Amino acid sequence: METILIKNGRVIDPLNNIDKTLDVLIKKGKIVKVQSGIESNYNKLIDANGLVICPGFIDLHVHLRDPGQTHKENIESGAKAAIKGGDTTIVCMPNTSPINDNIKTTKYIISKAEKLNILNIYPVASVTKGLKGENITDIKKLSKAGAVGFSDDGRTVIRSDIFQMALKQVKKTIPSLLNTLKIIYLQMEV
């Protein structure tokens, strides 16, 4: 695997409180050094003068339209667009066809994302079945299947009793959702 040296880029790294012009050395796909004036053997040199080097972005609200509406976009085309935009993690909304209100659809999205393996893709399941605001989905099972959040995506759950029941279910599920979010965070640190 090649060694890449990126010279003279504005490194913005909020986690480490860095915002200055530095060089970045990458070996075997991993950042091994960030400092000014790096001298090293490399296979590829990138002059980043006037450019920003930063951690990948996380887009918490994307519409991949897969399954069922792949004529608009699919998981692969959406992921490739996200990568081009600087995202390393995306979270997709449930307004697919079928709607992501069941374990089968959640697992389908996760499986396609894992096979693609170009960035982190996490599904959000719907709060209510069919996004209709009437009956709550099985939040606990969807969370265990890999849903990282719940939304009726732009549709309001009008009935306060339904919304309150959903919030109670999410509260019970929070520990498992938090574990998923910790995994996302740890992946970003690597």
Secondary structure as UniProt FT lines:
FT   STRAND          3..13
FT   HELIX           14..16
FT   STRAND          18..27
FT   TURN            28..29
FT   STRAND          30..35
FT   TURN            36..37
FT   STRAND          44..47
FT   TURN            49..50
FT   STRAND          52..53
FT   STRAND          57..62
FT   TURN            66..68
FT   TURN            70..72
FT   HELIX           75..84
FT   TURN            85..86
FT   STRAND          87..92
FT   HELIX           103..116
FT   STRAND          120..125
FT   HELIX           129..131
FT   HELIX           139..145
FT   STRAND          149..150
FT   TURN            153..154
FT   HELIX           160..189
//
